[in-house]
Amino acid sequence: TGVTYSESTFSWRAFWHNGKGKQVSKSFSVNKYGETLAKQLAIDARNNAIVELIKNGFLYTERHGK
């Protein structure tokens, strides 16, 4: 799905590929934001990044990078 929980850092991480094929990630700490908000922030970060990629002319689907 592009969003995973990292037990080692107690954070939710969002992953996507930028327009040049490089994997990008952003983490949200459960200690800082709480479980529910950290997960939602990661989901939102990934969705927003994908929207920006599409706006800039890149094709991005759920199977992107697989």
Salt bridges, closest charged atoms under 4 A:
GLU52 OE2 - LYS55 NZ 3.39
GLU62 OE2 - ARG46 NH1 3.74
